[in-house]
Amino acid sequence: MNRRNFLESFAAAMLTSKVMKGEERVASSSLTIGDSHGEPIAEDFVGLSYESAQLANPEFFSAKNKQLVRLFRELASHGNLRIGGGSSEFTTYSDETPSEPPPFEVFGPDTSKTVKHGTVTSAVALQNLRSFLDATNWSCLYGLNLGQGTVENAVREATAAQRILGGHLVAFQIGNEPDSFRNRYRPAAYTPADYLAEWSRFRDAIAKATPQARFAGPDISNKLIYLTAFAEQAVKYPDVVLLTGHYYAMGPASNPEATLENLLSPEPKLTTLKSKDLPVIAAAEKQTHLPFRMSEGNSCWDGGKPGVSDTFASALWCAGYMLACMKRGWSGVNLHGGGNGYYTPIAGAPSTGLIRRPEFFGIRFAQRFVGARAVDASLQGASPLVDAFVFEKTGKRELVLINKTPQSFRCSLPAGLTASAVLRLQAPTIDAKAGVQISSMREAAGSVAVAPSYTATVYRLVDRNS
C-alpha cells in the first residue's frame, strides 16, 4: 500500500469508527498479569549504532560536539554506542595524526550507493571518542575489519582502542555481518566454520597483544546458523562476553512492500528475523550463559525509506520493538543511523545543526523502563496491532499500551487494579515527520485503561486492596 492509499484508508477507518450518536467506536480487551521475571533491564540497554567510517572525521564523536553530547544524554544517562556497520570492512587504522582535512563531516548509513573512501581511523579520533564517551557516560561496542582487513591492522587498532577508551569499551566485534561475506569478500563456498577459523586467528592475536580485551559476536545479518556455530566456539573463550546480531523490520528500501502499514504490522513481511527464530537465539544464550544484544537494526535496511522510516510510525514501531526485546531479556538494542539517513534517530551535522527524528522519541519512551523487570502480561481479545507490556520497579508496576490502530482501545484490568495515565507518546498523524512528543499526564483511568488511536501510553497500576 502506498502512502496516499494508506492515508485514504486511515481517513475511511476514522469515519467509519463513529457510531450513530457520534461517539468513537472503541475496541475492548482484557489484561492478564502474572509474575515479574528475569534480571533488571540493563543500564546501557538503550543504544545507537554508527558506521566506523564516521571516525574519519575526528571532530564528530568529540566532547567539543556539544549538541550531540546533549542529545545522547537526553536519550539515556548511560547508553551504548556501537561503532561498526558495512563501512567497518573498508577502514584501516593509523597512529599518525591526519594531515589532510576529513573526507566528510558526517557519514550516513552504509548503502549500495555509499562511497566509503577507504577511510582511516586515527589515534586522534579514538582520543576524541573517549572524550565523547566521558561526556555522555556511554559505553562502546567497537567493530574491527575482518572482511578486507589484516590481523596486523586489527591488533594495532584494538590495542589503541583498548588503551584509549578504557572502561568505556565493552567488547570488540570482529567483522560485520560475516554471514553475508559469501560472494562479497569470500568465495561462494564460505561456511560458518571458515568464519570461525578466521575469527579465532584475529581473536588470538588481539588477546595476545591486549590480554584485557573482551569480545562479542558474531554480529550477523540474519543467518542464525552462524550464531549457533559462534555459541559453540564462544564457550571455549572466557573473554567472549556478549552475543550480537542485527534486525531490520523491512527492506530493502526499494521494495514496494516496505510500507508504513507493513511496519506497523505484528511481524513485517520483509523482516530479517522471524518470531520462529527467537528460540535459536534463546538456545545460544543458554548454551553460553551470555546475553544477546541487537547491535544494529532499524525500520528498513538500505538507509531507510522516506515517508516511512522518518515518520511517527517509526517511533511507535521502535518503542514496541525495544520493549519486546526488554521482555525477552536481551541486554540492549542499538538503532543504526548517522548523517541524514531516513531512519537515523539523530539527523544533520554539527555545521548545520542536529535534529531529533520521530524515532528519537520512541527510544526515549522505552528508556523509561531501564532498571525495571518485565512482568508476564497478555491481552485477550485484542487486535494484533495492540501491544501490552507490564514492568515493575521498586515494587511499583506500570502498564504500557501501544495502539497501532486508527481507533481507541479499551483494556479492562484484572480485578482489584486501577490505573492512571502518566505518560503518552503521540503525534498529529501517523505519518507526521514533526510534532512528535512525549507528554506527562495525570489522568485517572479507573479499572479500564483507554489508549487513543496511534499512541503509546504508560499507566501506573494500583492495587486497591493493598
Secondary structure, DSSP 4 states (H G I P E B T S, - for coil): --HHHHHHHHHHHHHHTB-TTSPBPEEEEEEEEEEEESSPPPTT-EEEEEEGGGGGSTTTSSTT-HHHHHHHHHH-SS-EEEEESGGGGT-EEESSPP-S--S-S------TT---TT-EEEHHHHHHHHHHHHHHT-EEEEEE--SS--HHHHHHHHHHHHHHHGGGEEEEEESS-GGG-BTTTB-TT--HHHHHHHHHHHHHHHHHH-TT--EEEEEESS-HHHHHHHHHHHTT-TTEEEEEEEEEEE--TT-TT--HHHHHSSS-TT-SS-GGGHHHHHHHHHHHT--EEEEEEEEETTT--TTTTTSHHHHHHHHHHHHHHHHHT-SEEEEE--TT-TT-SEEEETTTEEEE-HHHHHHHHHHTTTT-EEEEEEEES--TTEEEEEEEETTEEEEEEEE-SSSEEEEEPPTTEEEEEEEEEE-SSTT-SS--EEEEEEEEEETEEEE-TTEEEEEEEEETT-
